[in-house]
Amino acid sequence: MDEKQEQHQRKKAIRLWRKGIGISRILKIVSRRRAWLSKWKERYRQHGWKGLQSQSRKPQRSSHAYPPNVRRLIVRAYQRVQKRRWGLRGMGATRRELRVTYRLRPVPSVSTIKRVLRVAGVFKRRRLAKTESFYPQPRPTATYTIHAMDWTERFLHGGAKVYVFHIIDLETRACVQTIFPDKTVKSVTAHLKKVWKTRGIPQGLQMDNDAAFYGSRRVPHHFGKIVRLCLYVGIEPIFIPVGEAKRNGDVERLHGIWDQAVWQQVHFDSVEAAQDFTPQFERWYM
């Protein structure tokens, strides 16, 4: 129903009410609920016939509505989290900084913080990537636990490479990290054993089509050692579509959190140094 018809119904209901017609009868005539009629009766009492017009749904407050000292505090908190040695630096971290460090009450929403920072010229709007069509994938249930596994690589100063393996429980969001100088089957096996000892054995393990997980492309129709290990302990291997890493997005996002909070901010001069930092990252993440 458009605005013109809606106003007609409101005026009709008020005229009937003024004539002394019962509430139940009016509701049947205009096909509306009791709360609707009460709302417009109150508007009529306060503002007369003009009160029956729809009001603007524009937010009553904007980022400019906050006092200048609060806007300066938001900018200061954002700049403070950007200077951290390691940890998250986004809008959520800025909001927590305002609440915990500066004890600001009430704490502005994330969208308001972004608007204030854009007005101040310290934050630019990011263009969102185009979303693709929906793709169904398995989800955890009360009787079916799923872990998602993936690895990412980084280079140390000097050229040495480290492989960072992550597993995340898709229900509890708990994570386990292991760092190796390679991604051999032996390393993957060690990572899985660490997870199963600390987080238990899931019913399903979701992973991508990396040779370290499924075996070798040179031997078709062959179960690799990791697949056989999963089947041996009663885990269903779940492989996402080839070339669609986003289907394992939960663990991919975990890679990004680790990269942003740790790798970009902490200097590691050896594989061992990166490995030693793993317990600290896991505790912080949890």
N, C-alpha and C positions, 0 to 999 in steps of 0.2 A: 504494500500500500504506500502511495507517495505521500509527500508532506501535506498537499492540499486536502486529500481525502482524510488523512489522519486528523487534521485540525477540524474538519467538518464533524467527525465523530466525537471529538472532545466537546465542541460547542453543543452538539445535539444532546450529549449526556448531561451537560450542565443545565441546559434549558429544561430537560425532563426533571432533573433534581430540584430545580427552583419551583417547578410546578407541584412538587410534593409527591411525585411518583416514587414508589419504593425502590430500594437499592437493587434487590434481586430482579425486579422487572426491567430496570435500566440496563443491567448487565446483559440480560437476554437480548434486548433490542440492539445494543451496540456491539455485542459479542466480545466483551472484554472481561478482564478479571477484576476482583474487588480492589486489589492493590493499585491497579491502573486508575480506577475511578477516584480512590482516596487521594492519589497524587495530584490529579487535576482539579479536584475540589479544593485542595489546599492552595494550589497555585492561583485559583480563581479568587479565593478569599483574600490572598495577599496582594494580587496585582490586577484583579479584574479580568476583562476579556483579553487584554494583552498578555496576561500570564499564561494563556493557553498556547502561545507560540513556542516552538521548540527552541531550546537554548543551545548555544554553541558548545560543541564537545572539545573545543580546543583546551589543552591543559591549562589549569589555573596558575601554574607556576612554570617558570623556565629557568635556564641556567643563569640568566641575567637577574632573576629575582633574588638570588642569594646575595647577601651583603658582600661588598668588596673584600673584606677581611677573610671571609669564608672561601671566596674564589682564589685568593692568594694562597690560602692554606692548601687547597686542592692542588694547585700548581707545585707548591713546595713539597707536598707528599709524593707526587708523581716523580719529581726530580730526585727525591731522596731514594725511592726504590730503584731508579735507573742507575744509581751509583753503588748499589750493593755489589759485594764481591761475588756472590753467587745467590741464586734464588729467583723466584718469579718476579717479573717486572711489569705485568699487565695491569688492567683496570681493577681486577679483583684484588691484587696486591696493594694497589693504591688505596682502595676502599678500606682494606684492613688496616693500613697505615693510619688513615684518618681516625678509625675507630679505636685502635689500640694505643698508638703513640701519641696522637694529638687529642684523643678522647672527645672527638667531635660528635655531638648529638643534636638532631638526628643525622645519620650518615647519608649523604647523597647517593642516589642510585648510580649504577655503572653508566647508564646512558647520560645522566646529568654530568658525571665526571668527564665523559668524553666531550660533551658540548662545551664545558668550561675550558677544557684544554685546547679544543679547536679554536675557540674565541681568543684564547691567549696566544695562539700560534705555536704551541709546543707539541701538537698532535695532529696528524693528518688522517682523514678518513681513508680507509682501505677499501678497495674494490673487491667485492665478493666474487669468487669464482662461480661460473655457471654450474648449477646442479644438474645431475643426470637423472635418468629414470630410476624409479624405485627397484631395488633388488632384494628379495627376501633372503634371509640367512638365519641359521640356527641361533636361538637365544636360550640362556640358562633358565631352568625351571627348578622347582623344589626338589626334584629327583634327578636332575641332569645338570651337572656342573661343567662349564666350558672354560678352558684356558686358551688364551690367544698368544701365539709365539711369533717372534720375528727378530731380526738382527739389523743393526746399522753399523757403518764403519766410519772411522775417523783417522786422520793422520797426525802423528806426533811430530814435533819439531825434529827435523833430521830425516824424515821420510818413513819411519816405522809406522805400521798400520795396526790399529786395534779394532777388534770386532766386539760390539756391545750387544749382548743377547738380553731380551726382555720377555718376560711372560707376565700376563695380567689376567687375574680372575675376572671374568665378565660380569659376575654378580657382586662380589665384595669389593672389586677394584683393587685388591691387594696386588702388589707387584714384586717380582724377584728379578734381580739383575746379576749377570755374570759377564766378565770381560776376559777375552782371550786374544792371543796374538794371531789366531787363525780361526777358520770356521769349518774345521774337519768334523767328521762324524764323532770322533772321540770327544771333541769340545762340546758338540750339541748334546751328546749323551751325558757328559758331566753336568751341563746346565740343567737338563731334565731331572737328573737324580737329585740335584740340590733343591729344585722346586718341589719334587714329590716328597722329599724328607721334611721340608719346612711348611708346605702348604697343602699337602695331601695329594692323592691321585684323583684327577678329574674323570668324568665320563667321556668328554670330548676334548680334542686338542686341535684348534684352528691355526692354520699356517699357510704360507704362500708356496708357490711351486719352485722353491729353490732346491738345487741338487743336493745341498747339505741335509735337506729334510726328506725328500722322497727317494733319493738314490741317484742313478746316473742316466743321462739321456742316451748313452751309448748302448744300454741294455734295456730294450723295450719289454714291457709286461713283466717287470721284475720289481719285487718289493724291496726297497732299501732297508738298511739296518734300523733306521729311526722308525719307519713304519712297522717293521717287525717287532721292535721293542715296545711300541705303543700297544700293538695287538697282544703281545705277550702278557702285559700287565692289565689288559682289559680296557684300553682307551681307544675310542673311535677316532681315527685321523680324519680331519676335515680340511680339504684343500680348497682355497678360494679360486675363482677363475683366473686363468693365466693373464698376466699383464694388468690386473686390476687390484693394485695394492690397497686402494681405498676401502676395499671390502673387509680388510683387517684394520679398519680405522682406529679402533681402541688402542691397540698396541702401537700403531703409527703415531698417534698423538702422544703416547708415552715417550717415544723417541724424541719428539719435539720438546717436551717438557724437560727431559734430561739435557738436551742440547742447549736449550735456552738458560736453564737454571745452573748448569754445571760446566759443560764443555766450553761454552763461550766466555766463562768467567774465571775458571780455575786453570792454572798452567800445570800440565803433567809432562814430566821429562822422561817418563818410561811407562811401559805397560804395567809394571808393578805398582807405580804411583796411582795410576787410574784404578787399578783393582782395589787398592787400599781405601779408596774413596767410596766404594760401592756401599758398605754398611751405612755410611753417613747419608748418602742419597736416599737409600731405602727408608731409613727412619724419618727423614724429612718429608718424603713423599707420603708415607703412611700417616 
